[in-house]
């Protein structure tokens, strides 16, 4: 009985989460209409919609005993009821508070069903409800201004929901079509049963004649008569088999057609309008703009185009990053836009359009400052990327290529949400893993990111190749072309193997060597040439030499399972029509074999060397608790740590005991963290010393002071993550 009750509650919570998501999206999108430039109508219609959404969510929360959600909805409903009664538009401070409540409801919905919610979330829910009640009673409570912390929660990976608890909404017409095709499959089932019966009949006839043969011979029947009878039987058997083969071929074609149609309709059930992905973007953009004191409108175009739900899920975070990138690096502040003779309000446009047969092009553009090629080049030189040029020689095409490389960032300071140079690299990686591309175009005053993706996750087609005596499958989407190298086309230039093909010189690898396989006698092409395939990723190409390119065919791909999920170069296992299982390769992963041999050591490796050399970190912090915590974290990571109780003591210590990095609080006696950073930058012996500010101060003004003082990173204590600060240290020393 208890087991049944638990199962029922799980199903109920699944339904609640889906319903809550709809109500919360409705609350946020309709409340934002009050800020629309064109809004001038009576607020009654908007207030009615949001009031009903809050009321419905409250009832749903009560049904599943989500008390925190119910309390926030009750307070929200009371405020909205007051606005409805007077038919007034909420003033800016109250609107901030209402939208803050929507954010709190999002977090509560994500945690629905958890027996003991995080204390911080419970406190936030109580504070939200209390703030709304204070606003209702006219108390002079401070408005809940959006903070960067809200931005972080919006951009973090959502808590994974088990697959069995996820819901997909399917149009009724699609379900009816699937039902009809399922009924048609019954005919195939009956036909297959009949064919089996026919084959059993033929088998029985053959078995009967095999029994008759010895008996006929024993009775002394003339051999000629027996042979003639046998010939007639075999002729009839051959005719029956031809007829059966013809019918089986017809059945095969019918079955293939029905399966293809069924598969296509099943894919349609996974299609959702692109607009469903963007439902939370207006609220996210509002918070991002407010956190930086900027203003811009969001324009959505072509969002009715339907895209596979799985692609939408994969691309949500990359698109959020592109929007945040437009706010961080594109849109200027009000005064700067006026100085450049631009409209005071910026514009960010997300446009979706169909491209070709099964492709969608997503563009994210802004009318901001554009990409600074010199800053990109300087970041690449600092990172030590091969082929990076000094800023004086930088050009825009090269900058557009470099900006997607991991570690490249033009942000003047590292914070908890930006400046690490990972976002755009992830955008391109996600797009390419889905069989698409990501590119950027920029001019002075405009930047356009173009992401081209398939509309659906279609059946995978692969190219079968043989290398080192083994067969491998390569996804067609990752292959630029295949070819055969003539004698002399493969040569060595500056110690690296290259291949000449179609007027280009392409870096080359032997696939067997890239996979670390043994070299069977006589395998592997050498300078004499051989077959190859060219893989492309991130604007770069690599030729992989193979023993033989076999064929292209449709493949059924299965996952490798937990023990092998992170195996280098492996994307899965491909099941061939014969039933043979072969490895499915990830060519982009294998291309890192070539890049890694020329690229600088990764940051993590640098961090390891730093630990071996016992790098020294100076911690300036007036709180003994915080100072002890940081000291323990850094010592556990292998660093030597010195401490100071304020900025003045830290600076004196630096003059007598050189360190490799300073981690400093801001609000300290005698000398603040800002002043300490400025003193370090003004000292010719210490000017290049990395400085990281770790503080409770979270305002835009404080972050700007950190940038002005030339700090390398700015970490807010309320969002402090041990792994984050260790990663920043590894990047800086």
Rosetta blueprint (number, residue, H / E / L):
1 X L
2 X H
3 X H
4 X H
5 X H
6 X H
7 X H
8 X H
9 X H
10 X H
11 X H
12 X H
13 X H
14 X H
15 X H
16 X H
17 X H
18 X H
19 X H
20 X H
21 X H
22 X H
23 X H
24 X H
25 X H
26 X H
27 X H
28 X H
29 X H
30 X H
31 X H
32 X H
33 X H
34 X H
35 X H
36 X L
37 X L
38 X L
39 X L
40 X L
41 X L
42 X L
43 X L
44 X H
45 X H
46 X H
47 X H
48 X H
49 X H
50 X H
51 X H
52 X H
53 X H
54 X H
55 X H
56 X H
57 X H
58 X H
59 X H
60 X H
61 X H
62 X H
63 X H
64 X L
65 X L
66 X L
67 X H
68 X H
69 X H
70 X H
71 X H
72 X H
73 X H
74 X H
75 X H
76 X H
77 X H
78 X H
79 X H
80 X H
81 X H
82 X H
83 X H
84 X H
85 X H
86 X H
87 X L
88 X L
89 X L
90 X L
91 X L
92 X H
93 X H
94 X H
95 X H
96 X H
97 X H
98 X H
99 X H
100 X H
101 X H
102 X H
103 X H
104 X H
105 X H
106 X H
107 X H
108 X H
109 X H
110 X H
111 X L
112 X L
113 X L
114 X L
115 X L
116 X L
117 X L
118 X L
119 X H
120 X H
121 X H
122 X H
123 X H
124 X H
125 X H
126 X H
127 X H
128 X H
129 X H
130 X H
131 X H
132 X H
133 X H
134 X H
135 X H
136 X H
137 X L
138 X L
139 X L
140 X L
141 X L
142 X L
143 X L
144 X L
145 X L
146 X L
147 X L
148 X H
149 X H
150 X H
151 X H
152 X H
153 X H
154 X H
155 X H
156 X L
157 X L
158 X L
159 X L
160 X L
161 X L
162 X L
163 X H
164 X H
165 X H
166 X L
167 X L
168 X L
169 X L
170 X L
171 X L
172 X H
173 X H
174 X H
175 X H
176 X H
177 X H
178 X H
179 X H
180 X H
181 X H
182 X H
183 X H
184 X H
185 X H
186 X H
187 X H
188 X H
189 X H
190 X H
191 X H
192 X H
193 X H
194 X H
195 X H
196 X H
197 X H
198 X H
199 X H
200 X H
201 X H
202 X H
203 X H
204 X H
205 X H
206 X H
207 X H
208 X H
209 X H
210 X H
211 X H
212 X H
213 X H
214 X H
215 X H
216 X H
217 X H
218 X H
219 X L
220 X L
221 X L
222 X L
223 X H
224 X H
225 X H
226 X H
227 X H
228 X H
229 X H
230 X H
231 X H
232 X H
233 X H
234 X H
235 X H
236 X H
237 X H
238 X H
239 X H
240 X H
241 X H
242 X H
243 X H
244 X H
245 X H
246 X H
247 X H
248 X H
249 X H
250 X H
251 X H
252 X H
253 X H
254 X H
255 X H
256 X H
257 X H
258 X H
259 X H
260 X H
261 X H
262 X H
263 X H
264 X H
265 X H
266 X H
267 X H
268 X H
269 X H
270 X L
271 X E
272 X E
273 X E
274 X H
275 X H
276 X H
277 X L
278 X L
279 X L
280 X L
281 X H
282 X H
283 X H
284 X H
285 X H
286 X H
287 X H
288 X H
289 X H
290 X H
291 X H
292 X H
293 X L
294 X L
295 X L
296 X E
297 X E
298 X E
299 X E
300 X E
301 X E
302 X L
303 X L
304 X L
305 X L
306 X E
307 X E
308 X E
309 X H
310 X H
311 X H
312 X H
313 X H
314 X H
315 X H
316 X H
317 X H
318 X H
319 X H
320 X H
321 X H
322 X H
323 X H
324 X H
325 X H
326 X H
327 X H
328 X H
329 X H
330 X H
331 X L
332 X L
333 X L
334 X H
335 X H
336 X H
337 X H
338 X H
339 X H
340 X L
341 X L
342 X L
343 X L
344 X L
345 X L
346 X E
347 X E
348 X E
349 X E
350 X E
351 X E
352 X E
353 X E
354 X E
355 X E
356 X L
357 X L
358 X L
359 X E
360 X E
361 X E
362 X E
363 X E
364 X E
365 X E
366 X E
367 X L
368 X L
369 X L
370 X L
371 X L
372 X L
373 X H
374 X H
375 X H
376 X H
377 X H
378 X H
379 X H
380 X H
381 X H
382 X H
383 X H
384 X L
385 X L
386 X L
387 X L
388 X L
389 X L
390 X L
391 X H
392 X H
393 X H
394 X L
395 X L
396 X H
397 X H
398 X H
399 X H
400 X H
401 X H
402 X H
403 X L
404 X L
405 X L
406 X L
407 X L
408 X L
409 X L
410 X L
411 X L
412 X L
413 X L
414 X E
415 X L
416 X L
417 X L
418 X L
419 X L
420 X L
421 X L
422 X L
423 X H
424 X H
425 X H
426 X H
427 X H
428 X H
429 X H
430 X H
431 X H
432 X H
433 X H
434 X L
435 X L
436 X L
437 X E
438 X E
439 X E
440 X E
441 X E
442 X E
443 X E
444 X L
445 X L
446 X E
447 X E
448 X E
449 X E
450 X E
451 X E
452 X E
453 X E
454 X E
455 X L
456 X L
457 X L
458 X L
459 X L
460 X L
461 X E
462 X E
463 X E
464 X E
465 X E
466 X E
467 X E
468 X L
469 X L
470 X E
471 X E
472 X E
473 X E
474 X E
475 X E
476 X H
477 X H
478 X H
479 X E
480 X E
481 X E
482 X E
483 X E
484 X E
485 X E
486 X L
487 X L
488 X L
489 X L
490 X E
491 X E
492 X E
493 X E
494 X L
495 X L
496 X E
497 X E
498 X E
499 X E
500 X E
501 X E
502 X L
503 X L
504 X E
505 X E
506 X E
507 X E
508 X E
509 X E
510 X E
511 X H
512 X H
513 X H
514 X H
515 X L
516 X L
517 X L
518 X L
519 X L
520 X L
521 X L
522 X L
523 X L
524 X L
525 X L
526 X L
527 X L
528 X L
529 X L
530 X E
531 X E
532 X E
533 X E
534 X E
535 X E
536 X E
537 X E
538 X L
539 X L
540 X E
541 X E
542 X E
543 X E
544 X E
545 X E
546 X E
547 X L
548 X E
549 X E
550 X E
551 X E
552 X E
553 X E
554 X E
555 X L
556 X E
557 X E
558 X E
559 X L
560 X L
561 X L
562 X H
563 X H
564 X H
565 X L
566 X L
567 X L
568 X L
569 X L
570 X E
571 X E
572 X E
573 X E
574 X E
575 X E
576 X L
577 X L
578 X L
579 X L
580 X L
581 X E
582 X E
583 X E
584 X E
585 X E
586 X L
587 X H
588 X H
589 X H
590 X H
591 X H
592 X H
593 X H
594 X H
595 X H
596 X H
597 X H
598 X H
599 X L
600 X L
601 X L
602 X L
603 X H
604 X H
605 X H
606 X H
607 X H
608 X H
609 X H
610 X H
611 X H
612 X H
613 X L
614 X L
615 X L
616 X E
617 X E
618 X E
619 X E
620 X E
621 X L
622 X L
623 X L
624 X H
625 X H
626 X H
627 X H
628 X H
629 X H
630 X H
631 X H
632 X H
633 X H
634 X H
635 X H
636 X H
637 X L
638 X L
639 X L
640 X E
641 X E
642 X E
643 X E
644 X E
645 X L
646 X L
647 X H
648 X H
649 X H
650 X H
651 X H
652 X H
653 X H
654 X H
655 X H
656 X H
657 X L
658 X L
659 X L
660 X L
661 X E
662 X E
663 X E
664 X E
665 X L
666 X L
667 X L
668 X L
669 X L
670 X L
671 X L
672 X L
673 X H
674 X H
675 X H
676 X H
677 X H
678 X H
679 X H
680 X H
681 X H
682 X H
683 X L
684 X L
685 X L
686 X L
687 X L
688 X L
689 X L
690 X E
691 X E
692 X E
693 X E
694 X E
695 X E
696 X L
697 X L
698 X L
699 X L
700 X H
701 X H
702 X H
703 X H
704 X H
705 X H
706 X H
707 X H
708 X H
709 X L
710 X L
711 X L
712 X L
713 X E
714 X E
715 X E
716 X E
717 X H
718 X H
719 X H
720 X L
721 X L
722 X H
723 X H
724 X H
725 X H
726 X H
727 X H
728 X H
729 X H
730 X H
731 X H
732 X H
733 X L
